[in-house]
Amino acid sequence: MSVEPPVKIAPAEGKLGVLMPGMGAVATTFVAGVEAVKRGAGLPIGSLTQMATIRLGKRTEGRSPYVKDFVPLAKLDDMVFGGWDIYEDTAYEAALNAKVLEQSLLDVVKEPLSALKPMKAVFEQEYVKRINGPNVKTEGSKMDKAQALIDDIKNFQKTNNVDRTVMVWCGSTEVFHRPAAVHQTLASFEEGLAKSDPEIAPSQIYAYASLMAGVPFANGAPNLTHDIPALLDLSRDRSLPICGKDFKTGQTFMKTLLAPAFKARMLGIRGWFSTNILGNRDGEVLEDPGSFKSKEETKLSVLEHILQPDLYPELYRDLYHAVRINYYPPRGDAKEGWDNIDIFGWLGYPMQIKIDFLCRDSILAAPIVLDLVIFMDLAQRAGMKGIQEWLSFYFKAPMTAPGLYPEHDLFIQLMKLKNTLRWMRGEDLITHLGLEYYD
Ligand SMILES: NC(=O)c1ccc[n+]([C@@H]2O[C@H](COP(=O)([O-])OP(=O)(O)OC[C@H]3O[C@@H](n4cnc5c(N)ncnc54)[C@H](O)[C@@H]3O)[C@@H](O)[C@H]2O)c1
């Protein structure tokens, strides 16, 4: 049974601008993929907005439209791309350097990728230690740089005749920082920008500029960005959706599948050792202990929340959990993630599970960027503001309301996402109770 929808969704008319700080492996694989799909040169595999269906009503009703036919979503043909990077390479050159996609595929999309030139970045060496490039804004205070980014956004929108815009941070992982006094209120944050406070990261300047320009913002990396009171308040004040952080792609994706399964069966875990080798630029940046610490925090946090050792001390209290990442150039973007899991069952008898995921980092991340762009635009047109917890599905460390623990179980996240779509359209939420089939 459907009812009057609780939200009014504006139609997805006109062009959707997609802005990305950081035009490296993930961003270029995403843009190249969208352009390839538009030209019939590939399928958008891994993207829920493009490929998934959604069940409506009872199982006996046989109603399972595509998500894209159920809610009004932006079309790939209506997307226009822009971004910033510290390197001057066009998206085509950056994609060649990233070595994710084959030359034959890049040939198909050479024209649009070559036309995509990065704008000058806001960058600070203190925040990303292992790389440096010439394409940066050098003038003025952090507030001046934020204003320059706002001007970039406005110019991009005007030049491309864009109706709506979404920004997704695809830049390198910045070093680990905790929220400081300057992050607490919008007034202290703006004062900090004017004084170029060292606690304000480049990613926070982009997030601020994005929100000030009326553009929803998502964070694909683990660094502290808009998950601070000042920017949370700004997103609500400006009625803009935000979400983050750290795309859930390889090893953590696996972890959030398996850990809920062990817990569901009340199997204990003594240890979970995760190690990775990767040879892309992301791997090089993560060699720096400060950047690694940002990543380690998001990767480690998932088990604690899923397993709830305080509720199940006999099963999970003494769990040893470690995550390692090693830069290993021969592998490029083709990461290998190993997990050794020591579990125990009936009467405490031990067992082991080994996972060896030979994945492709950016191939897994690209459809996530696409879905986030499309769903953030939907949220904006539906008048949804602040943290979009229903998009937790895509993140290693989902943002939540202060004091609320995040939901990491992938299938709970998926249910939450689909129920949010049903809710938006006034359809019954699916609880899986199902007693009515046996009445
Ligand atoms: N599976 C995945 O690939 C995956 C999963 C989760 C998170 N991430 C995160 O996504 C981000 C992008 O990953 P990638 O593989 O594309 O890395 P990458 O190194 O190929 O690209 C990052 C780009 O950001 C640029 N950059 C750095 N600081 C910048 C700034 N201040 N302004 C503008 N550009 C800046 C760099 O020059 C680089 O070109 C990383 O933070 C990574 O940790 C990736």
The ligand as a Gaussian input file, in Angstrom:
#p B3LYP/6-31G(d) Opt

LIG

0 1
 N       39.317000       1.716000      -3.420000
 C       39.834000       2.911000      -3.427000
 O       40.445000       3.258000      -4.380000
 C       39.607000       3.803000      -2.251000
 C       38.845000       3.358000      -1.172000
 C       38.635000       4.185000      -0.098000
 C       39.161000       5.459000      -0.093000
 N       39.934000       5.869000      -1.128000
 C       40.499000       7.199000      -1.046000
 O       40.179000       7.955000      -2.189000
 C       41.208000       8.912000      -2.393000
 C       41.634000       8.864000      -3.862000
 O       42.258000       7.627000      -4.145000
 P       43.089000       7.466000      -5.490000
 O       43.450000       6.022000      -5.596000
 O       42.380000       8.128000      -6.604000
 O       44.402000       8.288000      -5.122000
 P       45.349000       9.084000      -6.135000
 O       46.603000       9.346000      -5.384000
 O       45.445000       8.399000      -7.452000
 O       44.548000      10.442000      -6.385000
 C       44.446000      11.437000      -5.422000
 C       44.699000      12.759000      -6.124000
 O       44.443000      13.800000      -5.205000
 C       45.343000      14.841000      -5.489000
 N       45.365000      15.743000      -4.349000
 C       45.940000      15.566000      -3.142000
 N       45.688000      16.626000      -2.341000
 C       44.902000      17.464000      -3.057000
 C       44.320000      18.722000      -2.793000
 N       44.475000      19.302000      -1.608000
 N       43.563000      19.290000      -3.758000
 C       43.389000      18.706000      -4.956000
 N       43.946000      17.511000      -5.277000
 C       44.682000      16.908000      -4.333000
 C       46.634000      14.123000      -5.793000
 O       47.505000      14.922000      -6.532000
 C       46.141000      12.923000      -6.591000
 O       46.150000      13.151000      -7.979000
 C       42.332000       8.576000      -1.424000
 O       42.255000       9.402000      -0.299000
 C       42.014000       7.155000      -1.026000
 O       42.498000       6.807000       0.254000
 C       40.152000       5.076000      -2.217000

